[in-house]
Amino acid sequence: DAMVIQNPRYQVTQFGKPVTLSCSQTLNHNVMYWYQQKSSQAPKLLFHYYDKDFNNEADTPDNFQSRRPNTSFCFLDIRSPGLGDAAMYLCATQKTGTAKIYGYTFGSGTRLTVV
Amino acid sequence: AQSVTQLGSHVSVSEGALVLLRCNYSSSVPPYLFWYVQYPNQGLQLLLKYTSAATLVKGINGFEAEFKKSETSFHLTKPSAHMSDAAEYFCAVSSYGGATNKLIFGTGTLLAVQP
């Protein structure tokens, strides 16, 4: 089935050690989003790509970067993870102009632990 | 700016009882509204959506929601709770404002179902 796949499901990284989370999709959607969800909180949008155009949220820390080498893949890089970055990271995709019909399609998330 | 408010961070019902999860929205333009469900350590799954068609929206797993403009509400209901309904539920709002549509989430309601 077409879907959004996030790898790995669980990631443990050391304080200050760079880490990369990946997201792939077979839906051929042109918009991809990264959300951060801390325990018992709502998902918070970090940034999104519209095709190759990168759109950063104003309050996203510089420590968070993203790459989208092609339509299917999007990566979240955390350059120097701190304890406060421990969270579930959710990737979502959207076909342009269809949010009012289909909403987003979410992956299963990556649970990041910082030790 | 758009926002949603979910009243009650925790709701507990007995199996077979009515489920009512409350969501109020704020939007200066006609909103698109969504309910998502999240099971532990999973991504978000779309339950239902309101996109300015019928005000009573039916979704998956027996859930439905009614859009009430006069009350700025979009409450989620299910006539008879199942043990499998225990999860976290997020209300979200979006606007159709160009190529991409940001989803703004409420803080979530954790539903417990007692046997």
Contacts between the chains, C-beta under 8 A, distances in Angstrom:
chain1	res1	chain2	res2	distance
A	4	B	43	7.7
A	6	B	43	7.6
A	9	B	41	7.7
A	31	B	99	7.7
A	31	B	100	5.3
A	40	B	9	7.8
A	40	B	108	7.4
A	40	B	110	7.9
A	41	B	107	6.7
A	41	B	108	7.5
A	42	B	90	6.4
A	42	B	105	4.0
A	42	B	106	6.1
A	42	B	107	5.0
A	42	B	108	5.8
A	43	B	44	7.3
A	43	B	90	7.5
A	43	B	105	5.2
A	45	B	102	6.1
A	45	B	103	7.6
A	48	B	100	6.4
A	48	B	102	7.7
A	50	B	99	5.6
A	50	B	100	5.3
A	55	B	100	7.4
A	88	B	41	7.6
A	90	B	43	5.7
A	90	B	44	6.8
A	92	B	44	7.8
A	92	B	103	7.9
A	94	B	100	7.1
A	94	B	101	6.9
A	96	B	99	5.4
A	96	B	100	7.2
A	97	B	96	7.5
A	97	B	99	7.1
A	99	B	32	6.7
A	99	B	94	5.3
A	99	B	96	6.9
A	99	B	100	7.8
A	99	B	101	3.5
A	99	B	103	7.4
A	100	B	32	4.7
A	100	B	49	8.0
A	100	B	51	4.6
A	100	B	52	7.7
A	100	B	94	7.3
A	100	B	96	5.2
A	100	B	101	7.2
A	101	B	49	7.6
A	101	B	51	6.1
A	102	B	46	7.8
A	102	B	49	7.8
A	103	B	34	5.1
A	103	B	36	7.9
A	103	B	46	5.0
A	103	B	49	5.6
A	103	B	92	8.0
A	103	B	94	7.7
A	103	B	103	7.3
A	104	B	44	7.9
A	104	B	46	7.7
A	104	B	103	6.1
A	106	B	36	7.8
A	106	B	43	3.9
A	106	B	44	4.4
A	106	B	45	7.3
A	107	B	43	5.2
A	108	B	42	5.6
A	108	B	43	4.5
A	109	B	41	7.2
A	109	B	42	6.8
A	109	B	43	4.8
A	111	B	41	6.2
